[in-house]
Amino acid sequence: MRSRAPRSSALTGNVRRDIALALLAVWLIGLSYGAIAVASGFPLWFPAAQSFLVLAGASEFLFVGIVAAGGNPIAAALAGLLVNARHLPYGLALPDVLGTGWRRILGAHVMNDESVVFALAQDDPPAKRAAFWTCGLGVLICWPGGAIMGALIGAAVRDTSALGLDAMFPAVILALIVPALRDRPTRHAALAGAAIAVAAVQFLPAGLPVLLALSALLLLIPKRRLPTLPKRPSWWPTRKRPAP
Amino acid sequence: MADSQATRPVKDTTLLIAGMATLSAGTLAFRLCGPLLRERLTVPSWAEKLLETAAVILLAALVATTALTQGHAFAGPSRPAGVLVGGLLAWRRVPFLVVVLAAAATTAILRLLGVP
């Protein structure tokens, strides 16, 4: 019989320290998430409930951003699901650490960027399992915990614009995507998408400009997926245009 | 809370809960699909890369629109200035907490100086 419980003894001190640091970062992002959600007009219970039920930071920021701008919550949820589609390939890449039955459901729920990264970085199956569950359950505590505390702080602060809280929200997301932006094609597509969205803001209803930014994906596809046409040989006859 | 009522983005709590339920149920479905399909299918790496890039584009567009605009117009220079400072620090691999606090502080100081 396999033991599926998280056993931190399977982890070295370095790995445990790294997981603790990652959890601290998750807690801080949760803090800003709760504060921002309440500052943009959401009720207190909302960041608390959503952080626990969704447990995927970037999509929750996107949801709050779109709804706060006046967008429809269902459209915001669909945009969030697009961001969360990456969890499907995560599950495909993840070695068998989840177990069966309710453990599999709980394990799937705590499958996130951090727990997957730590699981994949370990060498043997017991260490992978311990790293996944330690980090995953830690996120399940730290993310909603941070969000609830942030929501309480945000509700106490009256003039959020004087404190620059409105700059925190885009800065948080920017900091989250900076590692991905170091890849040049991703950066170019992201810049093009951002430009499209900003240009569309004055014409389109709230929420749609962000979705329209996805058209920047077209910049990537032809280059990678279509075969290039053969070049003309140098002896090919060129037709001269008659001068006007 | 009268003043939070004025800025409340969604009057319809039912719709807000429906949005949250859609997002959480769909996300759990994505998370369960991977382990269930693991033995049966491999996602081509270009599709994985495309999904990843799509997510980054969405988030970058959200950064740009929330940093630069308010309603349908320009938000004023102090907010984008703060976000820019945060972005530059993040690019230099400065810790997350410093990035976020520096962004908020830059915007707050500019507003204190009278910049909108």
Boltz contact constraints between the chains, C-beta under 6 A:
constraints:
  - contact:
      token1: [A, 25]
      token2: [B, 96]
      max_distance: 6.0
  - contact:
      token1: [A, 28]
      token2: [B, 97]
      max_distance: 6.0
  - contact:
      token1: [A, 32]
      token2: [B, 100]
      max_distance: 6.0
  - contact:
      token1: [A, 41]
      token2: [B, 7]
      max_distance: 6.0
  - contact:
      token1: [A, 41]
      token2: [B, 8]
      max_distance: 6.0
  - contact:
      token1: [A, 41]
      token2: [B, 9]
      max_distance: 6.0
  - contact:
      token1: [A, 50]
      token2: [B, 20]
      max_distance: 6.0
  - contact:
      token1: [A, 53]
      token2: [B, 24]
      max_distance: 6.0
  - contact:
      token1: [A, 54]
      token2: [B, 23]
      max_distance: 6.0
  - contact:
      token1: [A, 54]
      token2: [B, 24]
      max_distance: 6.0
  - contact:
      token1: [A, 54]
      token2: [B, 27]
      max_distance: 6.0
  - contact:
      token1: [A, 56]
      token2: [B, 27]
      max_distance: 6.0
  - contact:
      token1: [A, 58]
      token2: [B, 59]
      max_distance: 6.0
  - contact:
      token1: [A, 62]
      token2: [B, 62]
      max_distance: 6.0
  - contact:
      token1: [A, 65]
      token2: [B, 62]
      max_distance: 6.0
  - contact:
      token1: [A, 65]
      token2: [B, 66]
      max_distance: 6.0
  - contact:
      token1: [A, 67]
      token2: [B, 9]
      max_distance: 6.0
  - contact:
      token1: [A, 67]
      token2: [B, 10]
      max_distance: 6.0
  - contact:
      token1: [A, 68]
      token2: [B, 9]
      max_distance: 6.0
  - contact:
      token1: [A, 73]
      token2: [B, 15]
      max_distance: 6.0
  - contact:
      token1: [A, 73]
      token2: [B, 16]
      max_distance: 6.0
  - contact:
      token1: [A, 73]
      token2: [B, 19]
      max_distance: 6.0
  - contact:
      token1: [A, 74]
      token2: [B, 19]
      max_distance: 6.0
  - contact:
      token1: [A, 76]
      token2: [B, 19]
      max_distance: 6.0
  - contact:
      token1: [A, 77]
      token2: [B, 19]
      max_distance: 6.0
  - contact:
      token1: [A, 77]
      token2: [B, 22]
      max_distance: 6.0
  - contact:
      token1: [A, 77]
      token2: [B, 23]
      max_distance: 6.0
  - contact:
      token1: [A, 80]
      token2: [B, 23]
      max_distance: 6.0
  - contact:
      token1: [A, 81]
      token2: [B, 26]
      max_distance: 6.0
  - contact:
      token1: [A, 83]
      token2: [B, 55]
      max_distance: 6.0
  - contact:
      token1: [A, 83]
      token2: [B, 58]
      max_distance: 6.0
  - contact:
      token1: [A, 84]
      token2: [B, 27]
      max_distance: 6.0
  - contact:
      token1: [A, 84]
      token2: [B, 30]
      max_distance: 6.0
  - contact:
      token1: [A, 85]
      token2: [B, 51]
      max_distance: 6.0
  - contact:
      token1: [A, 86]
      token2: [B, 51]
      max_distance: 6.0
  - contact:
      token1: [A, 86]
      token2: [B, 52]
      max_distance: 6.0
  - contact:
      token1: [A, 87]
      token2: [B, 30]
      max_distance: 6.0
  - contact:
      token1: [A, 87]
      token2: [B, 31]
      max_distance: 6.0
  - contact:
      token1: [A, 88]
      token2: [B, 30]
      max_distance: 6.0
  - contact:
      token1: [A, 88]
      token2: [B, 33]
      max_distance: 6.0
  - contact:
      token1: [A, 88]
      token2: [B, 34]
      max_distance: 6.0
  - contact:
      token1: [A, 89]
      token2: [B, 43]
      max_distance: 6.0
  - contact:
      token1: [A, 89]
      token2: [B, 48]
      max_distance: 6.0
  - contact:
      token1: [A, 90]
      token2: [B, 34]
      max_distance: 6.0
  - contact:
      token1: [A, 91]
      token2: [B, 34]
      max_distance: 6.0
  - contact:
      token1: [A, 91]
      token2: [B, 35]
      max_distance: 6.0
  - contact:
      token1: [A, 92]
      token2: [B, 34]
      max_distance: 6.0
  - contact:
      token1: [A, 92]
      token2: [B, 38]
      max_distance: 6.0
  - contact:
      token1: [A, 92]
      token2: [B, 43]
      max_distance: 6.0
  - contact:
      token1: [A, 98]
      token2: [B, 35]
      max_distance: 6.0
  - contact:
      token1: [A, 108]
      token2: [B, 31]
      max_distance: 6.0
  - contact:
      token1: [A, 108]
      token2: [B, 32]
      max_distance: 6.0
  - contact:
      token1: [A, 111]
      token2: [B, 31]
      max_distance: 6.0
  - contact:
      token1: [A, 163]
      token2: [B, 108]
      max_distance: 6.0
  - contact:
      token1: [A, 164]
      token2: [B, 82]
      max_distance: 6.0
  - contact:
      token1: [A, 164]
      token2: [B, 104]
      max_distance: 6.0
  - contact:
      token1: [A, 164]
      token2: [B, 107]
      max_distance: 6.0
  - contact:
      token1: [A, 164]
      token2: [B, 108]
      max_distance: 6.0
  - contact:
      token1: [A, 166]
      token2: [B, 79]
      max_distance: 6.0
  - contact:
      token1: [A, 167]
      token2: [B, 79]
      max_distance: 6.0
  - contact:
      token1: [A, 167]
      token2: [B, 82]
      max_distance: 6.0
  - contact:
      token1: [A, 167]
      token2: [B, 83]
      max_distance: 6.0
  - contact:
      token1: [A, 167]
      token2: [B, 103]
      max_distance: 6.0
  - contact:
      token1: [A, 167]
      token2: [B, 104]
      max_distance: 6.0
  - contact:
      token1: [A, 167]
      token2: [B, 107]
      max_distance: 6.0
  - contact:
      token1: [A, 168]
      token2: [B, 100]
      max_distance: 6.0
  - contact:
      token1: [A, 168]
      token2: [B, 104]
      max_distance: 6.0
  - contact:
      token1: [A, 169]
      token2: [B, 66]
      max_distance: 6.0
  - contact:
      token1: [A, 170]
      token2: [B, 63]
      max_distance: 6.0
  - contact:
      token1: [A, 170]
      token2: [B, 66]
      max_distance: 6.0
  - contact:
      token1: [A, 170]
      token2: [B, 67]
      max_distance: 6.0
  - contact:
      token1: [A, 170]
      token2: [B, 83]
      max_distance: 6.0
  - contact:
      token1: [A, 171]
      token2: [B, 83]
      max_distance: 6.0
  - contact:
      token1: [A, 171]
      token2: [B, 86]
      max_distance: 6.0
  - contact:
      token1: [A, 171]
      token2: [B, 100]
      max_distance: 6.0
  - contact:
      token1: [A, 171]
      token2: [B, 103]
      max_distance: 6.0
  - contact:
      token1: [A, 172]
      token2: [B, 100]
      max_distance: 6.0
  - contact:
      token1: [A, 173]
      token2: [B, 59]
      max_distance: 6.0
  - contact:
      token1: [A, 173]
      token2: [B, 63]
      max_distance: 6.0
  - contact:
      token1: [A, 174]
      token2: [B, 63]
      max_distance: 6.0
  - contact:
      token1: [A, 174]
      token2: [B, 87]
      max_distance: 6.0
  - contact:
      token1: [A, 175]
      token2: [B, 90]
      max_distance: 6.0
  - contact:
      token1: [A, 175]
      token2: [B, 96]
      max_distance: 6.0
  - contact:
      token1: [A, 175]
      token2: [B, 99]
      max_distance: 6.0
  - contact:
      token1: [A, 177]
      token2: [B, 56]
      max_distance: 6.0
  - contact:
      token1: [A, 177]
      token2: [B, 59]
      max_distance: 6.0
  - contact:
      token1: [A, 178]
      token2: [B, 90]
      max_distance: 6.0
  - contact:
      token1: [A, 178]
      token2: [B, 91]
      max_distance: 6.0
  - contact:
      token1: [A, 180]
      token2: [B, 56]
      max_distance: 6.0
  - contact:
      token1: [A, 186]
      token2: [B, 53]
      max_distance: 6.0
  - contact:
      token1: [A, 186]
      token2: [B, 56]
      max_distance: 6.0
  - contact:
      token1: [A, 189]
      token2: [B, 53]
      max_distance: 6.0
  - contact:
      token1: [A, 189]
      token2: [B, 57]
      max_distance: 6.0
  - contact:
      token1: [A, 190]
      token2: [B, 56]
      max_distance: 6.0
  - contact:
      token1: [A, 190]
      token2: [B, 57]
      max_distance: 6.0
  - contact:
      token1: [A, 190]
      token2: [B, 60]
      max_distance: 6.0
  - contact:
      token1: [A, 193]
      token2: [B, 57]
      max_distance: 6.0
  - contact:
      token1: [A, 193]
      token2: [B, 60]
      max_distance: 6.0
  - contact:
      token1: [A, 193]
      token2: [B, 61]
      max_distance: 6.0
  - contact:
      token1: [A, 194]
      token2: [B, 60]
      max_distance: 6.0
  - contact:
      token1: [A, 194]
      token2: [B, 61]
      max_distance: 6.0
  - contact:
      token1: [A, 194]
      token2: [B, 64]
      max_distance: 6.0
  - contact:
      token1: [A, 197]
      token2: [B, 61]
      max_distance: 6.0
  - contact:
      token1: [A, 197]
      token2: [B, 64]
      max_distance: 6.0
  - contact:
      token1: [A, 197]
      token2: [B, 65]
      max_distance: 6.0
  - contact:
      token1: [A, 198]
      token2: [B, 64]
      max_distance: 6.0
  - contact:
      token1: [A, 198]
      token2: [B, 65]
      max_distance: 6.0
  - contact:
      token1: [A, 198]
      token2: [B, 68]
      max_distance: 6.0
  - contact:
      token1: [A, 201]
      token2: [B, 65]
      max_distance: 6.0
  - contact:
      token1: [A, 201]
      token2: [B, 69]
      max_distance: 6.0
  - contact:
      token1: [A, 202]
      token2: [B, 72]
      max_distance: 6.0
  - contact:
      token1: [A, 209]
      token2: [B, 65]
      max_distance: 6.0
  - contact:
      token1: [A, 210]
      token2: [B, 61]
      max_distance: 6.0
  - contact:
      token1: [A, 210]
      token2: [B, 62]
      max_distance: 6.0
  - contact:
      token1: [A, 213]
      token2: [B, 57]
      max_distance: 6.0
  - contact:
      token1: [A, 213]
      token2: [B, 61]
      max_distance: 6.0
  - contact:
      token1: [A, 214]
      token2: [B, 57]
      max_distance: 6.0
  - contact:
      token1: [A, 216]
      token2: [B, 57]
      max_distance: 6.0
  - contact:
      token1: [A, 217]
      token2: [B, 54]
      max_distance: 6.0
